[in-house]
Amino acid sequence: MSGLDGLDGLTALVTGGASGIGLATAQLLAERGARVAVLDLAPGALPEPLLAYKADVSDDASVRAAVDAAAQELGGLDILVNNAGIGAAGTVEDNPDEQWHRVLDVNVLGMVRTTRAALPHLRHSAHAAVVNTCSIAATAGLPQRALYSASKGAVLSLTLAMAADHIREGVRVNCVNPGTADTPWVARLLDAADDPEAERAALRARQPMGRLVTADEVAAAIVYLASPAAASVTGTALAVDGGMAGLRLRPAGQ
């Protein structure tokens, strides 16, 4: 593919890229012509031509070593997708301090560590882009998601701050805000519910389109923000949520 949508000659790094939104993003970046490395706690056997690196985003030394190794093998770094994250359910009363520290460490500081390690490489790129996976939870009050929402609210603010800090270095920073996506992570949350099918139906119903977002749909938004087509887009949160953030529909039949 050529033109603004093409990524020929560019290099990309995707964290949490072994499954779900991360894997869909890594594969789409590769399809568009980029050379892509995946960082994951358990990368497993990734499909070609993706390159795999084991890294724990909660460990700074692990991140720095993996980012530097990937950048060396790729011959530089143009695109960073900060996608690694973990979830949590419950109200503000339900999660112990240890879980708060763990989720914030992975979801927020994980992006800090990876971006910090990647910036020396991104500054050498003529097309440097960072895309963070945020969430509708950053902008809408969702029940039973206090800790997760707090972490994603921080990601939204971090995205804006990073965009301001690095715009004059030629590094664009944006984020995507998915609604509930049909991913292995969501499947695990559903499996833990008392009535998984009822919970899935409720999640579908709260999105105006009446279905869960797909990983491929979120990946398409991420790849757009990372591509030359978005060269004038920075400091933006792109919602991929089936209308959940902005629409207020009447009940069906009214």
C-alpha positions in Angstrom: 0.0 0.0 0.0 1.3 3.5 -0.8 0.3 7.1 0.0 -0.7 8.4 3.3 -2.1 5.1 4.5 1.0 3.2 3.7 3.7 2.4 6.3 6.4 1.1 4.0 9.8 1.6 5.5 8.5 2.5 9.0 9.1 0.5 12.1 6.8 -0.1 15.0 6.8 -1.5 18.5 3.5 -2.8 20.2 3.3 -3.6 23.9 0.9 -6.3 25.0 0.9 -7.4 21.4 0.5 -11.1 21.7 -3.3 -11.1 21.9 -6.5 -9.0 21.5 -6.2 -5.4 20.4 -2.4 -5.5 20.6 -2.1 -8.5 18.2 -4.7 -7.1 15.8 -2.7 -3.8 15.8 0.6 -5.5 15.2 -0.8 -7.5 12.3 -2.4 -4.5 10.7 0.7 -2.4 11.0 2.6 -5.2 9.3 0.0 -5.5 6.6 0.3 -1.8 5.9 4.1 -2.3 5.3 5.7 -1.6 8.7 8.3 -3.8 10.3 6.8 -4.7 13.7 8.1 -5.9 17.0 5.9 -7.1 19.8 6.7 -6.7 23.5 4.7 -9.0 25.8 5.0 -10.8 29.1 4.4 -14.0 27.3 4.8 -13.4 23.5 4.6 -17.1 22.6 4.7 -18.0 18.9 3.7 -14.9 17.0 2.7 -15.1 13.3 5.3 -14.0 10.8 6.6 -11.4 10.1 6.2 -10.1 13.7 9.2 -10.1 15.9 8.7 -11.1 19.5 10.4 -9.8 22.7 9.6 -10.8 26.2 9.3 -7.9 28.6 7.5 -6.9 31.8 6.2 -3.3 31.6 6.3 -3.1 35.4 10.1 -3.6 35.4 12.2 -0.7 34.0 15.3 -2.8 33.2 13.2 -5.4 31.3 11.5 -2.6 29.3 14.7 -0.8 28.4 16.5 -4.0 27.3 13.6 -5.1 25.1 13.0 -1.7 23.6 16.7 -1.2 22.8 17.0 -4.7 21.3 13.9 -4.3 19.2 15.0 -0.9 17.9 18.4 -2.3 17.0 16.9 -5.3 15.1 14.3 -3.0 13.4 17.0 -0.4 12.5 15.2 2.4 14.4 11.8 3.1 15.8 9.1 5.3 14.2 5.9 4.1 16.0 5.2 3.1 19.6 1.9 1.6 20.6 1.4 1.5 24.4 -1.2 -1.2 24.6 -0.2 -3.4 27.6 -2.6 -3.2 30.4 -4.6 -5.2 33.1 -8.1 -4.8 34.4 -9.9 -4.7 37.7 -13.5 -4.8 38.8 -15.1 -3.3 41.9 -16.1 -0.1 43.6 -13.7 2.1 45.5 -14.3 -0.1 48.5 -13.4 -3.4 46.9 -9.8 -3.4 45.7 -7.0 -3.6 48.3 -4.0 -1.2 48.2 -1.8 -3.9 46.6 -4.2 -4.2 43.7 -4.3 -0.4 43.2 -0.6 -0.3 43.2 -0.3 -3.2 40.7 -2.9 -1.8 38.2 -1.6 1.7 38.2 2.0 0.3 37.9 1.1 -1.6 34.8 -1.5 0.6 33.1 0.1 4.0 33.8 3.8 3.6 34.7 4.1 0.8 32.1 3.4 3.4 29.4 5.8 5.8 31.1 8.6 3.2 31.2 8.1 2.1 27.6 7.8 5.6 26.2 10.9 6.8 28.2 12.9 3.9 26.7 11.6 4.6 23.2 12.0 8.4 23.0 15.7 8.4 22.2 14.9 6.2 19.2 11.7 8.1 18.2 13.6 11.4 18.2 15.7 10.2 15.3 12.5 9.4 13.2 11.1 11.8 10.6 7.7 10.3 11.4 7.5 9.6 15.2 4.1 8.6 16.6 3.0 7.3 20.0 -0.5 5.8 20.4 -1.7 4.9 23.9 -4.6 2.5 24.4 -6.9 4.3 26.8 -10.6 3.5 27.4 -14.2 4.8 27.5 -13.7 4.4 31.2 -11.6 7.6 31.2 -14.5 9.8 30.1 -17.6 8.0 31.4 -18.5 6.8 34.8 -18.9 3.0 34.6 -20.1 0.9 37.5 -17.8 -1.5 39.2 -14.7 -0.1 37.5 -13.3 2.5 40.0 -9.7 1.3 39.9 -9.6 0.6 36.2 -11.3 4.0 35.4 -8.7 5.8 37.6 -5.9 4.2 35.7 -7.3 5.1 32.3 -8.2 8.6 33.4 -4.5 8.9 34.1 -3.6 7.6 30.7 -5.8 10.2 29.1 -4.1 13.0 31.0 -0.7 11.5 30.4 -1.4 11.4 26.6 -2.2 15.1 26.6 0.9 16.0 28.7 3.2 13.9 26.5 1.8 15.5 23.3 2.6 18.9 24.7 6.1 17.9 25.9 7.2 16.3 22.7 5.5 18.1 19.8 8.5 20.3 19.1 10.6 17.2 18.9 8.4 15.9 16.1 6.8 13.2 18.2 3.0 13.0 18.0 1.1 11.4 20.9 -2.6 10.3 20.8 -4.8 7.7 22.4 -7.8 5.6 21.5 -10.7 5.1 23.8 -12.3 1.8 23.0 -15.7 0.8 24.4 -16.0 -2.7 25.6 -14.2 -4.9 23.1 -14.6 -8.5 22.3 -11.1 -9.6 23.4 -9.7 -12.5 25.5 -9.3 -10.0 28.4 -13.0 -9.2 28.4 -13.8 -12.9 28.0 -11.9 -13.6 31.2 -13.8 -10.8 33.1 -17.1 -12.3 31.8 -16.1 -15.8 32.9 -15.6 -14.5 36.4 -19.1 -13.0 36.6 -21.9 -14.8 38.3 -23.9 -15.0 35.1 -21.5 -14.5 32.2 -24.2 -14.4 29.4 -26.3 -11.9 31.3 -23.2 -9.8 31.8 -22.3 -10.0 28.1 -25.8 -8.9 27.1 -25.6 -6.0 29.5 -22.3 -4.9 28.0 -23.7 -5.1 24.5 -26.8 -3.2 25.5 -24.9 -0.2 27.0 -23.2 0.5 23.6 -25.7 2.3 21.3 -24.7 0.1 18.3 -25.9 -2.9 20.4 -22.7 -4.9 20.1 -19.2 -5.1 21.5 -16.4 -3.4 19.6 -14.0 -5.7 17.7 -10.2 -5.7 18.2 -9.8 -5.1 14.5 -11.9 -1.9 14.7 -9.7 -0.6 17.5 -6.6 -1.6 15.6 -7.7 0.4 12.6 -8.0 3.5 14.7 -4.6 3.0 16.3 -3.0 2.5 12.9 -4.6 5.6 11.5 -3.2 7.7 14.4 0.2 6.1 13.9 0.2 6.7 10.1 1.2 9.7 8.0 -2.5 10.3 7.3 -2.7 11.6 10.9 0.4 13.9 10.5 -1.5 16.9 12.0 -3.2 14.9 14.7 -1.7 15.1 18.2 -3.1 15.3 21.7 -6.3 13.6 20.6 -8.4 10.9 22.1 -10.3 8.9 19.4 -13.4 7.1 20.7 -14.1 3.6 19.2 -17.1 2.8 21.3 -20.2 2.3 19.2 -21.4 5.8 20.2 -21.2 5.2 23.9 -19.4 8.4 24.8 -21.5 10.9 22.8 -24.9 9.5 22.0 -28.0 9.6 24.2 -30.6 7.5 22.5 -34.2 7.1 23.5 -35.3 3.6 24.5 -36.1 1.4 21.4 -39.6 2.1 20.1 -39.9 5.6 21.5 
